[in-house]
């Protein structure tokens, strides 16, 4: 914290030691750099950063994959247990003279209990998978929205930057042409730069109109 305060104080001291011309020049140059950054910013690169998978998405995808594997294993266990149940021998009348009846009944009870446990386990896993899938869908929607917001923001800032850059460059030119304007501050120079640009645009529009009128006058009139 102390180091940050010292850096801030040092920067303020450096700024205070600058002349009015240097301060205004520094301010306008910083504005120009920022707008140049946005004007040249690649939208695809910004969108790629916004679309990068966050750690939360990676974790949820991992959970989903794990649950799908567990459900697959449980389904296999259920299938094997059902097969084993179906393969139990049919009771025979002569089993009453042996322990075969009790052994088969005990085995059937064990397999049935195991089958019920697997079914409950699969139900729990499927509920967890459904919840995980819903969470994953929400995260993906958030990322899509972030990408769209980034696309719109970059497009908006690029348009603004392309409008502001000529004004800032005109203000810088005014400052270099007459350094005494620094005493009026950056706002005055930016307003002056805007006015000069508007004047140039008006002159260019007037010249284009005159050229168009001249071109029409040169078209020969043909009588029918």
N, C-alpha and C positions, 0 to 999 in steps of 0.2 A: 504493500500500500504506500509506504514511504517513497519507494523508488518511482511509482507512478506519479505521485505528487511532485517529486523533483523534476521529472521529465516534463510535466505540464508547466511548472514554473519556469523551467528553462526555455520552453517553446514560447511562453508569453513574454519572457524577457527579450528573446530574439526578435519577436514581432514588434515590441515596443521600441526597440533600437532602430527599426527601419524607418526610412523617410516615408512621407505620404505617398509618393510615387511608387516606392518599392512595395508598400503594403497593398495598395490598390492593384498593382501589377501581379503580386502574389495571389491575391484573392481572385482576380479574373482568370489567371492562368490555371488555378486550381479548378475553377468552374469549367473551363475549357477542357481540361483533362478528364473530368468526370463525364461530361457530355460526349466527348470523343470515345470514351470507354463504352458508353451505352449505344452510341451510333454504330460502332463497329462490333458490338457484342453479337456473337453467333447464337441464334436462337436454338439451334440443334444441340449445341454444347450445354446450354443452360437446361434444356429439357432432359438431356441425358443425366445430368446431375440430379434433377428432381425425381427422375424415374428410378434412380439407383435403389436397389432393395435395402430397406432399413433392417436393422438387426431384429426387430420385432417380427417382421415378415419372414425372415429366414428361420427364426425359432418356431413360428407357428407352422410353417411348411414342414419343418422337421418333425414336429408333434403329429401332424397329419400323416406323414409317411410312416411313423412308428405305429400309430393306431391302426392304419391299414394293414400293416404287417401282422400285428397282434390279432386282428379280426380274421385274417387269412389263416393264421395258426389255429385259432379257436374253431373255425369252420372245419378245418382238417380233423381236429380232435373230435368234433361232433360227428363227422362222417365216419370216422374209424370206430367210434363207440357204437353208433347205430348199426354198423356192419357186424360188429362183435355180438350185439344183442340179437340180430337176425340169425346169426350162425349158432346160437345156443340150441342144443338138441331138444327135440320135442319130448315131453314126458312119456315114459313107458310104464305099463301097469306093473311090471316086475321090479320097478325101482323101489317099491314099498319094502322089498326085502333087502335093499342096500341103502347106502348113504347118498346115492346119486341124486335123488330128488332134493334133499336138503342142500347139497352142493350147488346144484343148478339154480335153485331158488335164491340162494345167497349171492351167487354170481350175478344173477339177473337184477337183484336189488342193488348191488354195488354199481353195476353199469348204468342202471336207471338214475341213481343218485348222481353219478358222475355226469351223465347226460344233462340233467337239470342244472348242475353247477356250471357246465360249459354254456348252456343256453342263457343263464343269468349273466355270466361273464360277457358273452357276446352282446347282450342287451346293453350292459353298462358301457362297453367299448363303442358301440354304435351311437349311443347318446353323446359320448365324449367326442366322437368323430363329427357328429352333426354340429355340436357347439364349436369345435375347432374350425370346421368348414365355414360356419357363419362368421367367426372372427376373421378368418382369412379373407372372406368376401368383403368385409367392412374395411380391412386394411388395404386391399387392392383398390377399392373404390376411393379411399382417401388418397392413395398415390396417384390415381387417375385424375382426381380433382386437383391435386398439387401440380401435376404436369400441365393441366389446362390453365390453371391460375398463372403458372410460370410463363406459359406461352403467351397469354394475354398481357402479362406485366412486361415482358421483354418487348413485345410488339408496341405496347403503349409508350414505354420509355425510349425506344428507338425513334418513334415518331416525334416525341417531345424533344429529344436530343438533336434531331436533324433540323428542328425549328429553332432551337436555342443557339446552336453552334454559330450560325452566321451572325447572329446578334452579338454574341460574346466576342467573336473575331473582329466585328466592326467596332465594338467598344475598345478592344485592345488597340486597334489602329488609331482610334481617336486619341487614346492616351499617349501613344508614341508620337502622333502628330503634334499634340499640344500637352506636354506633361503637366502644365498648370491646372488642367482639368481634374487632376488627382485630388485636389482639395475639395472638390464637389462630391467625391465618394463614388463607389461602384454603381450605385443605383442610377445616378445622373448619367454616367457613361453608358450604362446599358440602355437607358431610355434614349440617349443620343444616337447610339448604334442602331436601335430599332427605327428611329425616325429617318436616319440616313438610308437604311435598307428599303424602307417604304418609299422614299423619294426615288431611289434607283429603280425600284419595281414600277413606279408610276411612269418614269421616263421610258423604261423599256416597253411598257404597254402602249405608251403614246407613239413610240417609234414603230412598233409592230402595226398599229392602226394606220399610221401614215403610209407604211409600205403596202398594206392591203388596199388602201384607197388608190394609191398610185398604180398598182397592178390592175385594178378594175378599169382605171382610166385608159390604160394601154390596150384594152381589149377592143378590137375594131367592131364598129356597129355595122351589121349587115342588114340592108333593106330587103324586104320580101318582094 
